[in-house]
């Protein structure tokens, strides 16, 4: 049987499958099934500063109903045993102790001091590493792209200086040049790059004439942008590469590794297909590797990365022209008459 072990952020994993940040971690019985199915690591759901600040304010108001009310939190960590971030930290530490695979924390803050403070608190839970979830939607016209990037790079540097565990950066694809930004983050000391963040978008209910936020899983082909950037990045960075959108089956995992990824994160396929899909994927990867004669993931990792291919345009826009020149093929697949 082939060796599926890999290294992510310097941490040895038994295979490249990671459960991405999601609410499945709140279900101990489900986590047990996922671990038994063979998952290589787990990312705990994100700790969001906005949510914590709101919870803290509501808690303070309930406890001090007849005192002078104040819009400022008295501390980052409210004083009850399992309130706000303390509850998150408590449950995270509980998960770390209950499983036999590495657990990574996920953090999304707003201000640099709180990024650093929460990173320190998360480290104390015993997690193997920390994922910085750079999920931010600019809301002002005057904010420049350069200022956003500079701020995020500074956050990575500050967190790296504050903790001793490895740090990954989960980022969006909405940079003018993602390659340039990822290189800056790499130089700032990040240990891995999670490509790419999946934003929840507002929808409109035309009957009620109001916004709502639908809960939707990723689609099987959502991994294609990650595939492109895995191919472009492989061999050009110090950190590990993780693809985390639209990974549904063994074929998807194999594609990412051929392009240059070290690991993948999956969530939607487990929701759709149950925890047993993890063991199915591992078996199918083993079968494919045996058929190809590969003994380890390293034997084919990056085989189709730009750095290892004769055609330098495989992952670049010039290929778009070639696709358009062969556009008649689409009518064979989707005949109009």
N, C-alpha and C positions, 0 to 999 in steps of 0.2 A: 504494500500500500504506500502511496506517495506521502511525502512529508509536507503537511500544510502549514507548518509553523512559520511565523514571520516576526519581524521586529517593528514596533510602532513607537515612535518617540523614545527609542532606546529600551523599550519594555518588550520582553518576549511574550508573544501570544501563541496559543496552540493552533490558531488558524486566523484567517483575515476577516472573519465575520464579527462585526460589532453591532450591538443593539444601540441605535441612535437615541438621542434624548427624546423621551416621550412619557406619557402617563402610564405606560405598562409597568413602570417600576413601582407603582403604588399597589400592585396586585401581587403579593408574595407567591400565591399559587401559580400565577402565570410566569413569574421570574424563575421559579423552580423548574417549570416545564422548559423554558427557554435555555436554562443552564444545562439541563439533562439532554436537550437536543444537540448541545455541543457549541453554543455561542462562545466566541473567543474573548469578548470583553463587553462591558456595559457602560453606557453613558447615562448618568442620572439626569432627570429632567432639570431644565434650567432654573436657576435662582434669578428672578428679575427684580431689579431695584425698584421699579415703579410699583410693582405689586407689594413689595415689602413696605415701602413708604406709606402706601395707602392702608395696608393692614395695621401698620403701627399707629397711624393717625386715628383710625377707627377704634383700635384697642384703647388708646389713651383717652379718647372721648368717652368711651363706655365706663372706664375705670375712674374718670374724673368728671363725671357728669355735672357736679355742682361746683367745680373749681373754675378758675379762669381758663377758658379754652384758648388753644394756641395752635397755629397752623404748622408749627415746627415740631419735629420729633425730638424728644428729650435725649434720645441716644439711638445709635444705629440698631441696637439690639434690645427690644422691649423686655421688661423685667419678668414676664411670666415664663414658666418652665418650657412650654411648647408653643409660644406665640411667635408669629411672623417668621423671621429667618431661623430662629432657634428650632422651630418645628421642622423646617427643611433640613437643617444640620443634623438634628436628632435622627430623622428618617434615613438620611444619607449614610450616616455612620452605622445605623442598624443594617442597611443593605450591604455595606462593605464587609461587615462581620458575618453575614449570612451566606455569602457566595464564595466560590473558590476560583473566580476569575477576576482579573483587574477591573476596578470600577473607576470611571472618570467623572469628575464633577463638571457642570456646565454653568457658566456665569454670564449674565447680561446686566451690566450696570450703566450708569450715565456719566457720573463724574469720576475723574481719576482717583481721588481719595477713597471713594467707596469701591471702585474696582479693586484697589489694593487691599482694603480692609476685608472685604468679603473673600478675596482670594486666600488671605491668611487663615480666615475661619474655616473655609472649605478644606484647606490643607490639613487642618487638625483632625478631620474626620478619618484620616487614613487612606484617602483616595490615592490611586496610582498616578494620576495626572489631572490637569485642569484644562477644560475647553472654554476659551473666550468666545462668546457668541456675539459677534459684532453686528447685531441686528439694530439698525437705526434708519429711520426714514426722514431725510431732511425736510423741514417744514417752512424754511425761510428762503426767499429768493437771493438774499445777499450772501448766504453761506457758500463759499467756493469749494470746489472739489478738493483742491490742494489743502485747504484748512481741515477738511474732514479726514483726509488721509494722514496728515501730520498728527492730528489728535489721536487717531487710532494707533499709529505707530508708537507714539509716546506711551499710550496705555499698555501696549505689549511690553515695552522696555521696563515700565514701572512695575508691572506684575512679575516679570521675570526676575527683577532685582529683589522682590519681596518674598518669593517662595523658592523652595528647593526642589519641588516636583516639576516634571516636564509640563510644558504649556503648548497647547495647540490653538489655532485661530480658525474659527468657523466664520467664513466671510460670504458676502454676496457677490454676484457676478457684475453688479452695476458700478464698475469703475471704468473710467475712460480706457485704461490699459491695465487689466487685472494682472498681467504678467509683471508689470513694473511695480504694482503695489505689493504683490506677493513677494517679490525680491526684496523690497524694503522691509517687510515683516520678517523675512528670513534673516536679513542682516541685523534686525533688532533682537534676534535670539530665539525666535519661535522654534518649537521642536516639531511642529506638524501643521498641515493646512487642510482644513475640511472644506471640500468644494461640492456644492455651494449651498448657502443658506436658503431655506425655502420660506418665502414671505407669505403670510396670510393676508389676502387681499380683501378689501370691502366689496360687498355686492349690494345691489339695490332691489328692494321689494317694491315692484311697481304698483301693487295694490295698496300697500300701506304707505307708499312714498317715503320710505326711510331706509337707512343703511342697516345691514346686518353682516355678520362675519360667519360664513358657512365653514363647517369643518369638512375638509376634503383631503383625501389621501393623495400621495404623489402618483403619477402615471408611469407605466413601464418604460416609456421612452424618455423620461425626464433626465436620464443619466447621460444623454448624448453630449451636453455641454461639458459635463465633468470629464467625459472620455476625451474630448478635444484637449482640455487643459492638462489632463494627466499626461497626454502625449507630448505636449509642449514643455511641461515642467520637468519631466523625468531626467535625471542626470545633471540638472542645473541648480539644485538646491541642497542645502544641508539637511533640512527637515524632511519628515515623512509626508506622503501624499495619501489623503483619504477622500474617497468619493462617497457622497451620502444621499443622492436623490435618485429615485427610480430604479433601485437595485432590487429586482424581484426574483431572479433565479440564478442558477449556476452559470449560465451563458453570460449574464450581465457581469458577474464577478470575474470570470475569466477574461472578458473583454477589457475590464478596467486594469487588471494586472498586466495583460499584454501591452496596454498603452503606457503603463508605468506606475500605477497605484500600488501602495504597500498594503492598504486595507480598504474595506468598504464599511459604511454604516447602513443598516436597514431598519425600517420601521413598518412601512405600509404593507409589505408582503406578509409580515407576521400578523397584522390586523386582518388581512384578507384571507390568509391561508392557514392560520393557527401556528403555534410555536414549532410544530413538527416540520415546518418548511425548512427550518435551519438544518436539521439532519439530512433532509432530502438534498439540499444544496451542497452540503459537504460530500455526500456520496457521489453526486453527479460530477463535482470537481475532481474527486479521486478517479472516477471512471475515465474522464476525459484525459487526465494526466497519464494514466496507465496506457491508454490507447496511443497517446503521443510519445510515450517513452520518457516523460519528464519525472524526475525524482523529487524535485522540490520547486517551490514557487520561484525561487531565484533563477531557475533554469529558463524561464520564459518571461520574467518580469521585465517590462520595457522593451521587449523584442520589437514592438511596433511603435515605439516612441520616435519622435522626430529625430532625436540624436542618433538613432540606430538605423534610420531608413535612408535609402539613396535619393528618394524624392523629397526635397525639402518643403514642398508645398502641400503635403498630405493634410496637415492640420490647419492650413491657412486659407484665406478667402479666395485665392486664385482658383481653388478647386470648384468654387461656385460656378465659374464659367463652364467648366467641364460638365457639371451636373445639368446646367441649362441646355447645353448642346445636345444632351441625351434626353431631353424632356419628353420626347414622344413616348418613352417607356411608360409614363404615368397613365396614358390612355389605354394601355394594355391591362394595367392593373385596375383602372377605374373607367371603364368604357361609358361614354355619354349616350350611346344609342345601342 
